[in-house]
Amino acid sequence: MTVSSTPRFISFDSFDNNTEQFHSAVRAQLAQDIEVLFAYAKLPSPLIDACRYVMTGQGKLVRPLLVASAFDSVNHSNANNTANDANKSPDRKINQNNDLEGLLENGSDYDMARRAALAVELLHTYSLVHDDLPCMDDDDLRRGQPTAHIVFEESTALLAGDVLQTLSFEVLTAELPTFAPFDADIASQLIAIFAPRARRMVSGQMLDLNAEASASIMQEDLEAIHRDKTGALIEAAMLMGGVCAGATAPQRMALQECAQHIGLAFQVQDDVLDVTMTTDTLGKPAGSDEKLDKSTYVKLMGVEDATSYAQSLFNDGRTAIIRELIHHKSSSCELGNDANNDALLALIEWLWARKK
């Protein structure tokens, strides 16, 4: 596969704030970067075949999109703040586009975001491969195609998950072609964000398995599970994207607050889709939660109340971003009002509208 040695900065503004075009560009860059990483890793067959199979399926790629969107939103916010400061100081004249070009002059900041996007998708995919194994959920369909242990031997699928997990950390500091040398300061911050949330994701999976044997579970217990199992990696994605763009402490707090709402909303929404969508639409077995007798928000609240709860969580996440990154005063928290000019807000609206 031919890859560009000088990838351009993918900006939401570059596509006239078109969400699908922006997402397509991020996905295309990620596909190139996956091939670069696999060429670097030199994994033996059939391990490399299994890794490529699971990493190139038709996934939503929500977590890499969160990295890219957070990166873009923080850059946009900081560029606006710089421009506002310049307007207040007549002696200070700054061109917003030139300022952004200066920030990304050697590509290191954007390339660290590319590394972060790879890291979260590698870790997420590892978790899916292991979740699908016979010893876990024993599923035979994922992302619209047979699961790894169905196509390859179970041992190969197990090892594919293992190596994707290790690569998710290695990619943050690896000497990769087409990437600028890694920034040691940013890399250390990324690892400090990523490692504990990777551990929380696994802990959440264990709590989820434990809950299957529970006769009854309260909403706060269910939320505790999913703040780790699903929410932790969503937190990591948004914070890592922000850090790569030089997010301030208040911006990081806003990103984390937003991520906590979105991570929980995403799981509530998944529970609803599991009982309202078909297998063909989902790309994985519909009704699997009921088959495994999992504790879900639908079982606890019903479809209508669970849907309303997911919407309120998405709106709370959106409000956190508007307050700190958009600097836009709005009395309404309905989705869609400001999504035409900010990558993160557009992504939240896109997530709310998803059907799989």
Solvent accessible surface area in square Angstrom, and as a share of the most:
residue,aa,sasa,rsa
1,M,151,0.68
2,T,125,0.73
3,V,46,0.26
4,S,54,0.35
5,S,85,0.55
6,T,113,0.66
7,P,27,0.17
8,R,138,0.50
9,F,38,0.16
10,I,16,0.08
11,S,13,0.08
12,F,3,0.01
13,D,68,0.35
14,S,66,0.43
15,F,33,0.14
16,D,133,0.69
17,N,48,0.24
18,N,60,0.31
19,T,31,0.18
20,E,96,0.43
21,Q,92,0.41
22,F,1,0.00
23,H,1,0.00
24,S,61,0.40
25,A,19,0.15
26,V,10,0.06
27,R,62,0.23
28,A,56,0.43
29,Q,23,0.10
30,L,7,0.04
31,A,46,0.36
32,Q,50,0.22
33,D,3,0.02
34,I,5,0.03
35,E,37,0.17
36,V,8,0.05
37,L,0,0.00
38,F,5,0.02
39,A,69,0.54
40,Y,70,0.27
41,A,25,0.19
42,K,166,0.70
43,L,30,0.15
44,P,91,0.57
45,S,83,0.53
46,P,71,0.45
47,L,28,0.14
48,I,25,0.13
49,D,58,0.30
50,A,0,0.00
51,C,0,0.00
52,R,88,0.32
53,Y,51,0.19
54,V,14,0.08
55,M,7,0.03
56,T,68,0.39
57,G,15,0.15
58,Q,144,0.64
59,G,15,0.15
60,K,58,0.24
61,L,27,0.13
62,V,1,0.01
63,R,16,0.06
64,P,1,0.00
65,L,0,0.00
66,L,1,0.01
67,V,0,0.00
68,A,20,0.16
69,S,0,0.00
70,A,0,0.00
71,F,4,0.02
72,D,8,0.04
73,S,1,0.01
74,V,0,0.00
75,N,6,0.03
76,H,61,0.27
77,S,2,0.02
78,N,38,0.19
79,A,11,0.09
80,N,52,0.27
81,N,51,0.26
82,T,28,0.16
83,A,20,0.15
84,N,74,0.38
85,D,63,0.33
86,A,9,0.07
87,N,121,0.62
88,K,161,0.68
89,S,48,0.31
90,P,111,0.70
91,D,146,0.75
92,R,114,0.42
93,K,185,0.79
94,I,56,0.29
95,N,81,0.41
96,Q,71,0.32
97,N,106,0.54
98,N,89,0.46
99,D,55,0.28
100,L,42,0.21
101,E,111,0.50
102,G,45,0.43
103,L,77,0.38
104,L,22,0.11
105,E,150,0.67
106,N,111,0.57
107,G,20,0.19
108,S,17,0.11
109,D,24,0.12
110,Y,19,0.07
111,D,7,0.04
112,M,1,0.00
113,A,5,0.04
114,R,10,0.04
115,R,1,0.01
116,A,0,0.00
117,A,10,0.08
118,L,0,0.00
119,A,0,0.00
120,V,0,0.00
121,E,1,0.01
122,L,1,0.00
123,L,0,0.00
124,H,27,0.12
125,T,3,0.01
126,Y,16,0.06
127,S,6,0.04
128,L,21,0.11
129,V,8,0.05
130,H,35,0.16
131,D,16,0.08
132,D,4,0.02
133,L,5,0.03
134,P,58,0.37
135,C,106,0.63
136,M,60,0.27
137,D,22,0.12
138,D,81,0.42
139,D,14,0.07
140,D,85,0.44
141,L,44,0.22
142,R,45,0.16
143,R,35,0.13
144,G,52,0.50
145,Q,44,0.19
146,P,62,0.39
147,T,4,0.02
148,A,6,0.04
149,H,22,0.10
150,I,96,0.49
151,V,71,0.41
152,F,42,0.18
153,E,126,0.56
154,E,86,0.39
155,S,63,0.41
156,T,16,0.09
157,A,0,0.00
158,L,81,0.40
159,L,98,0.49
160,A,0,0.00
161,G,0,0.00
162,D,55,0.29
163,V,25,0.15
164,L,0,0.00
165,Q,60,0.27
166,T,80,0.47
167,L,6,0.03
168,S,0,0.00
169,F,65,0.27
170,E,76,0.34
171,V,0,0.00
172,L,0,0.00
173,T,52,0.30
174,A,7,0.06
175,E,120,0.54
176,L,10,0.05
177,P,83,0.52
178,T,26,0.15
179,F,20,0.08
180,A,18,0.14
181,P,104,0.65
182,F,65,0.27
183,D,46,0.24
184,A,69,0.54
185,D,94,0.49
186,I,17,0.09
187,A,3,0.02
188,S,64,0.41
189,Q,50,0.22
190,L,0,0.00
191,I,67,0.34
192,A,70,0.54
193,I,20,0.10
194,F,0,0.00
195,A,39,0.31
196,P,43,0.27
197,R,31,0.11
198,A,8,0.06
199,R,148,0.54
200,R,52,0.19
201,M,5,0.02
202,V,63,0.36
203,S,46,0.30
204,G,0,0.00
205,Q,20,0.09
206,M,102,0.46
207,L,77,0.38
208,D,7,0.04
209,L,55,0.28
210,N,84,0.43
211,A,7,0.06
212,E,47,0.21
213,A,97,0.75
214,S,51,0.33
215,A,113,0.88
216,S,96,0.62
217,I,31,0.16
218,M,119,0.53
219,Q,59,0.26
220,E,112,0.50
221,D,66,0.34
222,L,0,0.00
223,E,25,0.11
224,A,54,0.42
225,I,9,0.04
226,H,5,0.02
227,R,92,0.33
228,D,30,0.15
229,K,46,0.19
230,T,12,0.07
231,G,3,0.03
232,A,0,0.00
233,L,3,0.01
234,I,0,0.00
235,E,6,0.03
236,A,0,0.00
237,A,0,0.00
238,M,1,0.00
239,L,9,0.05
240,M,0,0.00
241,G,0,0.00
242,G,0,0.00
243,V,5,0.03
244,C,2,0.01
245,A,5,0.04
246,G,48,0.46
247,A,7,0.05
248,T,67,0.39
249,A,70,0.54
250,P,70,0.44
251,Q,5,0.02
252,R,80,0.29
253,M,143,0.64
254,A,2,0.02
255,L,0,0.00
256,Q,60,0.27
257,E,60,0.27
258,C,0,0.00
259,A,0,0.00
260,Q,68,0.30
261,H,46,0.20
262,I,1,0.01
263,G,0,0.00
264,L,0,0.00
265,A,0,0.00
266,F,9,0.04
267,Q,24,0.11
268,V,0,0.00
269,Q,12,0.05
270,D,33,0.17
271,D,4,0.02
272,V,16,0.09
273,L,11,0.06
274,D,9,0.05
275,V,72,0.41
276,T,65,0.38
277,M,55,0.25
278,T,84,0.49
279,T,50,0.29
280,D,139,0.72
281,T,53,0.31
282,L,16,0.08
283,G,10,0.10
284,K,63,0.27
285,P,28,0.18
286,A,37,0.28
287,G,26,0.25
288,S,18,0.11
289,D,27,0.14
290,E,137,0.61
291,K,133,0.56
292,L,44,0.22
293,D,89,0.46
294,K,20,0.08
295,S,12,0.08
296,T,14,0.08
297,Y,0,0.00
298,V,24,0.14
299,K,122,0.52
300,L,73,0.36
301,M,51,0.23
302,G,30,0.29
303,V,62,0.36
304,E,140,0.63
305,D,83,0.43
306,A,0,0.00
307,T,51,0.30
308,S,66,0.42
309,Y,46,0.17
310,A,1,0.01
311,Q,60,0.27
312,S,50,0.32
313,L,11,0.06
314,F,0,0.00
315,N,19,0.10
316,D,66,0.34
317,G,0,0.00
318,R,1,0.00
319,T,48,0.28
320,A,0,0.00
321,I,0,0.00
322,I,14,0.07
323,R,132,0.48
324,E,46,0.21
325,L,5,0.03
326,I,37,0.19
327,H,106,0.47
328,H,82,0.36
329,K,190,0.81
330,S,48,0.31
331,S,127,0.82
332,S,40,0.26
333,C,60,0.36
334,E,100,0.45
335,L,30,0.15
336,G,32,0.30
337,N,81,0.41
338,D,10,0.05
339,A,9,0.07
340,N,103,0.53
341,N,72,0.37
342,D,5,0.03
343,A,2,0.01
344,L,1,0.00
345,L,1,0.01
346,A,4,0.03
347,L,0,0.00
348,I,1,0.01
349,E,64,0.29
350,W,54,0.19
351,L,0,0.00
352,W,67,0.24
353,A,63,0.49
354,R,20,0.07
355,K,120,0.51
356,K,94,0.40
